[in-house]
Amino acid sequence: MKLLVILVSGNSFIRILSIAVLLDTILGVLRAFKYRKFNSCVGIDGAIRKVAMLVSVGLLMLVDTIMQFNLLFMIPEKYIQYLGITKLGLCEFFCLLFILYEAVSILKNMTLCGLPVPGKVKDFIQHFLDEMTDELPDDSKEGESIENQ
């Protein structure tokens, strides 16, 4: 267990993911305050998803330690130099995917909280969520109806 804590604390991908999870959680709570829509089922589901994400990353870190995966061969050299990384294991790969997932959720929550989001980014998020989910249109309509009352 001590080894896992040392490995996790020294991994910048995991630290960035942890910050993204924390920021998304805070913005989600603020959004619930704004629309006065607290739902314990949704909150518990989100918490389970986030805990599962972090536990998965921790377990993948152990797998990487045992198996010595390195997926850098899949990344162009200029990005490797820009990022300054020497190893991209399964843990880091899934961290990147989870960070992207959290970034979309953060931008969605920022938009729905009324925070300033650049127009092109807002349009991209709206289009992305329209294509992949039906979450943003329903939430924004609900928010508009609450604000109009």
N, C-alpha and C positions, 0 to 999 in steps of 0.2 A: 504494500500500500504506500509505503514511504517513497519507493521508486516511482510509482505512478504520480504522486504529488510533485516530485522533483521534475519528472518529464513534462508534465502538464504545465507547470509554472514557467518552464523555460521555453515553451513553444509559443512564438508570437502569433501564429495562426489561431491557436486556441484562445489566447488573450483577446484577439480582435473579435472572434466569435462570441466570447463572453460579454464583451462590451456591446456588441450588436444585439444580443439577446436581452441584455439589461435595458438598452435604449428602446427596443421594440416593446418590451413589457411596460415601461414607463409611459410611452406614447399611447399604448393600448388602454391603459388605465385612465389617462387623461381624456382620451376619446370617449370612454364609457362615462366619465364625469360630464363631459360636454353634452352628450346626448341623453344623459340620465338613463342609460341602458346597461345596468349591471346584470349579468346572467352568470350564475355560479357554474352552470354546465359548460358554457363557453369558456369561462375562466379556468376551470379545472382541465378541460380538454387542451387548452393552450399551454397550461403549466406542464401537463403530462408530455406534450409534444416537445417542449423546450428541454425538460429534464432528460427525455429519451435522446434528444439530439446531443446533449452534452455527455451523457453516459456512453453513447455510441462512439463519440470522438475519443473518449478516454480508453475504451476497449480497443479501438483501432490503433491507438498509440501503443498499446501493449503488443498487438499483432505486428505492428511495424518494428518494434524492438526485437521481437523474436524472429521475424521473417526477413527483415532488412529490405523492404520494398523501396524502390526509388523510381518514380514515374517521370523524372525530368526529361527523359528522351522524347516525351510527347509535347514538350513546350519549346517554342522557338528560342534560340540562344539570346536574342535581344531582350526578351522578357525575363529570362533567367538572370541576366546581368542587371536589369532594372530592379528586379525584386531583391537581388542580392542573396539568393538562396542556393544552397548546395545539395539539398535533398527535398524531394516531394514524395512523401509516403502516402499510404491510404488515408491516414489521419489528416494530413494537410489537404489532400485532394477533397475529402468530404467536408473539411472545414470551409474550403473555398465555396463549395456548393451551398452549404448551410449559410454562409455569410451572404451570398447572393440572394438566397431565399429571405433572409432577415432584412436585407437592404430594401427589397421590394415591399415587404410588410411595413418597414419604417417609413418609406416614402408614401405608402398608402395612408398610414395613420397620420403623417404630417399633413397630407392633403385634406383628409377628413376632419382634422383638428383646426383647419383654417390657417395653418402656418404657410409662410411664403415658400412656394416651390416653383422653380423656373418653369415657364410655360411648356417648353419642349419636353422637359422631364415629366411634367404633369400629364401631358398628352400621351407620352410613351407609356407611363404607368396605367393610365386609363385604358389605352388600347391593349396593353398586355393583359390586364385583368379582365377586360371584356372578352378576350380570346380564350384565356386560360380558366377563368372562374366567372361567377356572376356576383362576386362579393362587392366590388366597388359601386356598380350602378344601384344596387338595392340599398346599400348603406348611405350613399349620397342622397338618394330620394328620401329615405327615412329622416336623414339629418335636415334636409330642406323642409320637410313637413313639420318637424319639431320647431325649426327656427321660425316658420311662418305662423305658428300658433301664438 
